Amino acid sequence: MPLRIFSLGHFLARSLRARRSWSAEVVLCAMVALGIVLGGAAILGADAVRRLSHQLTDAPITLYLKENVSLTQARKLADVVKRMPGVVSVDVLTPQKARERLRYSLGSRSALIDGVEESLLPMSIEVGLAPGVAEVLRLHPSFDRLRSAPGVQEIEFGGGLYEELSALTAATDKGCAAVAAVVVLLLGLLLTAHARLAVTDRQAEIAIYRLVGASRSFVELPFLIASALSCLCAAALGLGLLYALYDTACHRLEPRLAPLLVHSPLHFFSLTQMVALLLGAMALGAVACKTAFWQSERAW
């Protein structure tokens, strides 16, 4: 038992010696944390754009009905609209629903509508369309008939906005993937260079271990563990900084975006996603260290 404890302590001491100077480790940790912040900000930004786009394009067509239209007549008209080509969803928005939605969107200022009567809010029908059919439906004969349908006061068509936001969402997703790929590539190169310098600093020690018959895992494992733990600490620091920035941005922007985020509020990474990110950072550090050993062996 004492021999095992001694061996474990010796192994941990070798892992600590596998690090370079503490100043170099701090710089490396800061660079990895910065990469986590940049990559995470790109992912959260793309998610925010996707949620806003979904909220804004959820009802490309809104039919405002006349004051004398009953709920039964509105539902009959909604059934007719539902059979139109390209329509995927139809929702009758009563004055009560409209008032509650307005109250929720105002947040802490909801008292502003306490004196507003429900009768002042028009009944409407919100129509969701399949992607790509907004402009086609505008030219369809059924849309012209819908304009002159009994009880229809006005039609608000958001097809152009729908297509523009769909294109913006696609471009944002591609940009997010590109930023994440660049961050991973740059961090991989940085970690590999750092690990190779650490291996070079211990070149004489590694040569002695190999001369006495030490296995490859005995030689390399302390370096792999040191690199993985450094990346774990850096990733945890990066997530902490990213959450602080996210929380600050939410407190400043959410009151202004509240009407657009009624049904789809912003969220930070889930616990599962954060654990996956931390494990990915550790794996990246281990792979970079293994690559450094492979490069060093070729050079030696």
C-alpha positions as a Markdown table, in Angstrom:
| # | Residue | x | y | z |
|---|---|---|---|---|
| 1 | Met | 0.0 | 0.0 | 0.0 |
| 2 | Pro | 2.7 | 2.6 | 0.8 |
| 3 | Leu | 4.4 | 1.7 | -2.5 |
| 4 | Arg | 1.2 | 2.4 | -4.4 |
| 5 | Ile | 0.8 | 5.7 | -2.6 |
| 6 | Phe | 4.4 | 6.6 | -3.5 |
| 7 | Ser | 3.8 | 5.6 | -7.1 |
| 8 | Leu | 0.7 | 7.7 | -7.3 |
| 9 | Gly | 2.5 | 10.7 | -5.8 |
| 10 | His | 5.4 | 10.2 | -8.2 |
| 11 | Phe | 3.0 | 10.1 | -11.1 |
| 12 | Leu | 1.2 | 13.3 | -10.0 |
| 13 | Ala | 4.5 | 15.0 | -9.5 |
| 14 | Arg | 5.5 | 14.1 | -13.1 |
| 15 | Ser | 2.2 | 15.5 | -14.3 |
| 16 | Leu | 2.9 | 18.8 | -12.6 |
| 17 | Arg | 6.5 | 18.9 | -14.0 |
| 18 | Ala | 5.0 | 18.3 | -17.5 |
| 19 | Arg | 3.8 | 21.8 | -17.4 |
| 20 | Arg | 5.9 | 24.7 | -18.6 |
| 21 | Ser | 6.4 | 27.8 | -16.5 |
| 22 | Trp | 3.3 | 29.0 | -14.6 |
| 23 | Ser | 3.4 | 32.3 | -16.6 |
| 24 | Ala | 3.2 | 30.3 | -19.9 |
| 25 | Glu | 0.3 | 28.2 | -18.4 |
| 26 | Val | -1.6 | 31.4 | -17.4 |
| 27 | Val | -1.2 | 32.8 | -20.9 |
| 28 | Leu | -2.3 | 29.5 | -22.5 |
| 29 | Cys | -5.3 | 29.4 | -20.1 |
| 30 | Ala | -6.3 | 33.0 | -21.1 |
| 31 | Met | -6.0 | 32.2 | -24.8 |
| 32 | Val | -8.2 | 29.1 | -24.5 |
| 33 | Ala | -10.7 | 31.0 | -22.3 |
| 34 | Leu | -10.9 | 33.7 | -25.0 |
| 35 | Gly | -11.5 | 31.1 | -27.7 |
| 36 | Ile | -14.3 | 29.7 | -25.6 |
| 37 | Val | -15.9 | 33.1 | -25.2 |
| 38 | Leu | -15.6 | 33.9 | -28.9 |
| 39 | Gly | -17.0 | 30.5 | -30.0 |
| 40 | Gly | -19.7 | 30.5 | -27.4 |
| 41 | Ala | -20.7 | 34.0 | -28.2 |
| 42 | Ala | -21.1 | 33.1 | -31.9 |
| 43 | Ile | -23.2 | 30.1 | -31.0 |
| 44 | Leu | -25.5 | 32.0 | -28.6 |
| 45 | Gly | -25.7 | 34.9 | -31.1 |
| 46 | Ala | -26.8 | 32.5 | -33.9 |
| 47 | Asp | -29.4 | 31.0 | -31.5 |
| 48 | Ala | -30.8 | 34.4 | -30.7 |
| 49 | Val | -31.1 | 35.3 | -34.3 |
| 50 | Arg | -32.9 | 32.0 | -35.0 |
| 51 | Arg | -35.3 | 32.6 | -32.1 |
| 52 | Leu | -36.0 | 36.2 | -33.2 |
| 53 | Ser | -36.5 | 35.1 | -36.8 |
| 54 | His | -38.9 | 32.4 | -35.8 |
| 55 | Gln | -40.9 | 34.8 | -33.7 |
| 56 | Leu | -41.0 | 37.4 | -36.5 |
| 57 | Thr | -41.9 | 35.0 | -39.2 |
| 58 | Asp | -44.3 | 32.9 | -37.2 |
| 59 | Ala | -47.3 | 34.6 | -38.9 |
| 60 | Pro | -46.3 | 36.0 | -42.3 |
| 61 | Ile | -50.0 | 36.9 | -43.0 |
| 62 | Thr | -52.3 | 38.6 | -40.5 |
| 63 | Leu | -56.0 | 39.1 | -41.3 |
| 64 | Tyr | -57.6 | 41.9 | -39.3 |
| 65 | Leu | -61.3 | 41.5 | -39.1 |
| 66 | Lys | -64.1 | 44.0 | -38.9 |
| 67 | Glu | -65.7 | 44.9 | -35.5 |
| 68 | Asn | -69.0 | 43.2 | -36.2 |
| 69 | Val | -67.4 | 39.8 | -37.0 |
| 70 | Ser | -68.3 | 37.1 | -34.4 |
| 71 | Leu | -66.0 | 34.4 | -33.1 |
| 72 | Thr | -68.0 | 31.8 | -35.0 |
| 73 | Gln | -67.6 | 33.7 | -38.3 |
| 74 | Ala | -63.9 | 34.1 | -37.6 |
| 75 | Arg | -63.4 | 30.4 | -37.1 |
| 76 | Lys | -65.3 | 29.6 | -40.3 |
| 77 | Leu | -63.0 | 32.0 | -42.2 |
| 78 | Ala | -60.0 | 30.4 | -40.5 |
| 79 | Asp | -61.2 | 27.0 | -41.8 |
| 80 | Val | -61.3 | 28.4 | -45.4 |
| 81 | Val | -57.8 | 29.9 | -45.0 |
| 82 | Lys | -56.4 | 26.6 | -43.7 |
| 83 | Arg | -57.3 | 24.9 | -47.0 |
| 84 | Met | -55.2 | 27.4 | -49.0 |
| 85 | Pro | -52.0 | 26.1 | -50.6 |
| 86 | Gly | -48.8 | 26.6 | -48.5 |
| 87 | Val | -50.7 | 27.3 | -45.2 |
| 88 | Val | -49.2 | 25.3 | -42.3 |
| 89 | Ser | -51.0 | 26.9 | -39.3 |
| 90 | Val | -54.0 | 29.2 | -38.6 |
| 91 | Asp | -54.7 | 30.8 | -35.3 |
| 92 | Val | -57.7 | 33.0 | -34.4 |
| 93 | Leu | -56.5 | 35.8 | -32.1 |
| 94 | Thr | -59.4 | 37.1 | -30.1 |
| 95 | Pro | -59.3 | 40.5 | -28.4 |
| 96 | Gln | -58.8 | 38.8 | -25.1 |
| 97 | Lys | -55.7 | 36.9 | -26.4 |
| 98 | Ala | -54.4 | 40.1 | -28.0 |
| 99 | Arg | -54.7 | 41.9 | -24.7 |
| 100 | Glu | -52.9 | 39.2 | -22.8 |
| 101 | Arg | -50.2 | 39.0 | -25.4 |
| 102 | Leu | -49.7 | 42.8 | -25.2 |
| 103 | Arg | -49.7 | 42.7 | -21.4 |
| 104 | Tyr | -47.0 | 40.0 | -21.4 |
| 105 | Ser | -44.9 | 41.8 | -24.0 |
| 106 | Leu | -44.9 | 45.0 | -21.9 |
| 107 | Gly | -43.4 | 43.2 | -18.9 |
| 108 | Ser | -43.0 | 45.5 | -15.9 |
| 109 | Arg | -44.9 | 48.2 | -17.8 |
| 110 | Ser | -48.1 | 46.1 | -18.2 |
| 111 | Ala | -50.0 | 48.5 | -16.1 |
| 112 | Leu | -50.2 | 50.8 | -19.1 |
| 113 | Ile | -53.0 | 48.8 | -20.6 |
| 114 | Asp | -55.1 | 48.5 | -17.5 |
| 115 | Gly | -57.5 | 51.2 | -18.9 |
| 116 | Val | -57.6 | 49.8 | -22.4 |
| 117 | Glu | -60.9 | 48.0 | -23.3 |
| 118 | Glu | -60.7 | 44.7 | -25.1 |
| 119 | Ser | -63.2 | 45.9 | -27.7 |
| 120 | Leu | -60.5 | 48.4 | -28.9 |
| 121 | Leu | -58.3 | 45.5 | -30.0 |
| 122 | Pro | -59.4 | 44.0 | -33.3 |
| 123 | Met | -60.0 | 40.3 | -33.8 |
| 124 | Ser | -57.4 | 38.8 | -36.2 |
| 125 | Ile | -56.3 | 35.6 | -37.8 |
| 126 | Glu | -52.6 | 34.7 | -37.9 |
| 127 | Val | -51.5 | 32.5 | -40.8 |
| 128 | Gly | -48.2 | 30.6 | -40.8 |
| 129 | Leu | -46.8 | 29.6 | -44.2 |
| 130 | Ala | -44.4 | 26.9 | -45.4 |
| 131 | Pro | -40.9 | 28.2 | -46.3 |
| 132 | Gly | -40.6 | 29.6 | -49.8 |
| 133 | Val | -44.3 | 30.1 | -50.6 |
| 134 | Ala | -44.8 | 33.7 | -49.3 |
| 135 | Glu | -44.1 | 35.4 | -52.6 |
| 136 | Val | -45.9 | 32.8 | -54.6 |
| 137 | Leu | -49.0 | 33.0 | -52.5 |
| 138 | Arg | -49.1 | 36.8 | -53.0 |
| 139 | Leu | -49.8 | 36.2 | -56.7 |
| 140 | His | -52.2 | 33.3 | -56.1 |
| 141 | Pro | -55.9 | 34.0 | -57.1 |
| 142 | Ser | -57.1 | 32.8 | -53.7 |
| 143 | Phe | -55.2 | 35.6 | -52.0 |
| 144 | Asp | -57.2 | 38.2 | -54.1 |
| 145 | Arg | -60.4 | 36.5 | -53.1 |
| 146 | Leu | -59.3 | 36.6 | -49.5 |
| 147 | Arg | -58.9 | 40.4 | -49.6 |
| 148 | Ser | -62.6 | 40.8 | -50.5 |
| 149 | Ala | -63.9 | 38.1 | -48.2 |
| 150 | Pro | -66.8 | 39.1 | -45.9 |
| 151 | Gly | -65.5 | 40.4 | -42.5 |
| 152 | Val | -61.9 | 41.1 | -43.6 |
| 153 | Gln | -60.9 | 44.6 | -42.8 |
| 154 | Glu | -57.2 | 44.5 | -43.7 |
| 155 | Ile | -54.5 | 42.0 | -44.6 |
| 156 | Glu | -50.9 | 42.5 | -43.4 |
| 157 | Phe | -48.5 | 40.5 | -45.6 |
| 158 | Gly | -45.0 | 39.9 | -44.2 |
| 159 | Gly | -43.6 | 37.7 | -47.0 |
| 160 | Gly | -40.6 | 39.9 | -47.8 |
| 161 | Leu | -39.6 | 39.9 | -44.1 |
| 162 | Tyr | -40.1 | 36.2 | -43.9 |
| 163 | Glu | -37.8 | 35.5 | -46.8 |
| 164 | Glu | -35.2 | 38.0 | -45.6 |
| 165 | Leu | -35.1 | 36.6 | -42.1 |
| 166 | Ser | -34.9 | 33.1 | -43.4 |
| 167 | Ala | -31.9 | 34.0 | -45.5 |
| 168 | Leu | -30.4 | 35.9 | -42.5 |
| 169 | Thr | -30.8 | 32.8 | -40.2 |
| 170 | Ala | -29.1 | 30.5 | -42.8 |
| 171 | Ala | -26.2 | 33.0 | -43.2 |
| 172 | Thr | -25.9 | 33.3 | -39.4 |
| 173 | Asp | -25.8 | 29.5 | -38.9 |
| 174 | Lys | -23.0 | 29.2 | -41.6 |
| 175 | Gly | -21.1 | 32.1 | -40.0 |
| 176 | Cys | -21.4 | 30.5 | -36.6 |
| 177 | Ala | -20.1 | 27.1 | -37.9 |
| 178 | Ala | -17.2 | 28.9 | -39.6 |
| 179 | Val | -16.3 | 30.8 | -36.4 |
| 180 | Ala | -16.4 | 27.6 | -34.3 |
| 181 | Ala | -14.3 | 25.8 | -36.8 |
| 182 | Val | -11.7 | 28.5 | -36.9 |
| 183 | Val | -11.6 | 28.8 | -33.1 |
| 184 | Val | -11.1 | 25.0 | -32.7 |
| 185 | Leu | -8.4 | 25.0 | -35.4 |
| 186 | Leu | -6.5 | 27.9 | -33.8 |
| 187 | Leu | -6.8 | 26.5 | -30.3 |
| 188 | Gly | -5.6 | 23.1 | -31.6 |
| 189 | Leu | -2.5 | 24.7 | -33.2 |
| 190 | Leu | -1.8 | 26.7 | -30.1 |
| 191 | Leu | -2.1 | 23.7 | -27.7 |
| 192 | Thr | 0.0 | 21.6 | -30.0 |
| 193 | Ala | 2.8 | 24.2 | -30.1 |
| 194 | His | 2.6 | 24.6 | -26.3 |
| 195 | Ala | 2.7 | 20.9 | -25.7 |
| 196 | Arg | 5.7 | 20.4 | -28.1 |
| 197 | Leu | 7.7 | 23.0 | -26.2 |
| 198 | Ala | 6.9 | 21.2 | -23.0 |
| 199 | Val | 8.0 | 17.9 | -24.5 |
| 200 | Thr | 11.2 | 19.6 | -25.8 |
| 201 | Asp | 11.9 | 21.0 | -22.3 |
| 202 | Arg | 11.7 | 17.4 | -20.9 |
| 203 | Gln | 13.6 | 15.8 | -23.8 |
| 204 | Ala | 16.5 | 14.5 | -21.7 |
| 205 | Glu | 14.1 | 13.1 | -19.0 |
| 206 | Ile | 12.0 | 11.4 | -21.7 |
| 207 | Ala | 15.1 | 9.8 | -23.2 |
| 208 | Ile | 16.2 | 8.4 | -19.9 |
| 209 | Tyr | 12.8 | 6.9 | -19.2 |
| 210 | Arg | 12.9 | 5.2 | -22.7 |
| 211 | Leu | 16.5 | 3.9 | -22.1 |
| 212 | Val | 15.4 | 2.1 | -19.0 |
| 213 | Gly | 12.5 | 0.5 | -20.8 |
| 214 | Ala | 9.5 | 2.7 | -19.8 |
| 215 | Ser | 6.4 | 2.2 | -21.9 |
| 216 | Arg | 5.0 | 4.8 | -24.2 |
| 217 | Ser | 1.9 | 5.3 | -21.9 |
| 218 | Phe | 4.2 | 5.8 | -18.9 |
| 219 | Val | 6.1 | 8.5 | -20.7 |
| 220 | Glu | 3.2 | 10.3 | -22.4 |
| 221 | Leu | 0.4 | 10.0 | -19.9 |
| 222 | Pro | 1.5 | 12.8 | -17.5 |
| 223 | Phe | 1.8 | 15.2 | -20.4 |
| 224 | Leu | -1.7 | 14.2 | -21.7 |
| 225 | Ile | -3.2 | 14.7 | -18.2 |
| 226 | Ala | -1.5 | 18.0 | -17.7 |
| 227 | Ser | -2.7 | 19.3 | -21.1 |
| 228 | Ala | -6.3 | 18.0 | -20.5 |
| 229 | Leu | -6.5 | 19.6 | -17.0 |
| 230 | Ser | -5.2 | 22.9 | -18.3 |
| 231 | Cys | -7.8 | 22.9 | -21.0 |
| 232 | Leu | -10.5 | 22.0 | -18.5 |
| 233 | Cys | -9.6 | 24.9 | -16.2 |
| 234 | Ala | -9.4 | 27.3 | -19.2 |
| 235 | Ala | -12.8 | 26.1 | -20.6 |
| 236 | Ala | -14.4 | 26.5 | -17.1 |
| 237 | Leu | -13.0 | 30.0 | -16.9 |
| 238 | Gly | -14.2 | 30.8 | -20.5 |
| 239 | Leu | -17.7 | 29.6 | -19.6 |
| 240 | Gly | -17.8 | 31.7 | -16.5 |
| 241 | Leu | -16.8 | 34.8 | -18.5 |
| 242 | Leu | -19.2 | 34.0 | -21.3 |
| 243 | Tyr | -22.1 | 33.7 | -18.8 |
| 244 | Ala | -21.2 | 37.0 | -17.2 |
| 245 | Leu | -21.3 | 38.7 | -20.6 |
| 246 | Tyr | -24.5 | 36.9 | -21.5 |
| 247 | Asp | -26.2 | 37.9 | -18.3 |
| 248 | Thr | -25.2 | 41.5 | -18.8 |
| 249 | Ala | -26.4 | 41.6 | -22.4 |
| 250 | Cys | -29.7 | 40.0 | -21.4 |
| 251 | His | -30.4 | 42.6 | -18.7 |
| 252 | Arg | -29.8 | 45.4 | -21.2 |
| 253 | Leu | -31.5 | 43.9 | -24.3 |
| 254 | Glu | -34.3 | 41.7 | -23.0 |
| 255 | Pro | -36.6 | 44.6 | -22.0 |
| 256 | Arg | -36.4 | 46.0 | -25.5 |
| 257 | Leu | -36.7 | 42.6 | -27.2 |
| 258 | Ala | -39.5 | 41.3 | -24.9 |
| 259 | Pro | -42.3 | 41.7 | -27.4 |
| 260 | Leu | -40.3 | 39.6 | -29.9 |
| 261 | Leu | -39.4 | 36.9 | -27.4 |
| 262 | Val | -42.8 | 36.3 | -26.0 |
| 263 | His | -42.9 | 32.6 | -26.9 |
| 264 | Ser | -39.2 | 31.9 | -27.3 |
| 265 | Pro | -37.0 | 33.5 | -24.6 |
| 266 | Leu | -33.3 | 33.5 | -24.8 |
| 267 | His | -31.4 | 30.7 | -23.0 |
| 268 | Phe | -27.8 | 30.0 | -22.0 |
| 269 | Phe | -26.2 | 26.6 | -22.7 |
| 270 | Ser | -27.8 | 23.7 | -20.9 |
| 271 | Leu | -25.9 | 21.7 | -18.3 |
| 272 | Thr | -25.5 | 18.9 | -20.8 |
| 273 | Gln | -24.1 | 21.2 | -23.4 |
| 274 | Met | -21.6 | 22.8 | -20.9 |
| 275 | Val | -20.4 | 19.3 | -19.8 |
| 276 | Ala | -20.0 | 18.3 | -23.4 |
| 277 | Leu | -18.0 | 21.5 | -24.0 |
| 278 | Leu | -15.7 | 20.9 | -21.0 |
| 279 | Leu | -15.1 | 17.3 | -22.1 |
| 280 | Gly | -14.4 | 18.5 | -25.7 |
| 281 | Ala | -11.8 | 20.9 | -24.4 |
| 282 | Met | -10.1 | 18.1 | -22.4 |
| 283 | Ala | -10.1 | 15.9 | -25.5 |
| 284 | Leu | -8.7 | 18.7 | -27.6 |
| 285 | Gly | -5.9 | 19.2 | -25.1 |
| 286 | Ala | -5.1 | 15.5 | -25.1 |
| 287 | Val | -5.1 | 15.2 | -28.9 |
| 288 | Ala | -2.9 | 18.3 | -29.2 |
| 289 | Cys | -0.4 | 16.8 | -26.7 |
| 290 | Lys | -0.4 | 13.4 | -28.6 |
| 291 | Thr | 0.2 | 15.3 | -31.8 |
| 292 | Ala | 3.1 | 17.1 | -30.2 |
| 293 | Phe | 4.7 | 13.8 | -29.2 |
| 294 | Trp | 4.3 | 12.5 | -32.7 |
| 295 | Gln | 5.9 | 15.6 | -34.2 |
| 296 | Ser | 8.7 | 15.4 | -31.7 |
| 297 | Glu | 9.5 | 11.8 | -32.4 |
| 298 | Arg | 9.7 | 12.5 | -36.1 |
| 299 | Ala | 12.1 | 15.4 | -35.4 |
| 300 | Trp | 14.3 | 13.4 | -33.1 |
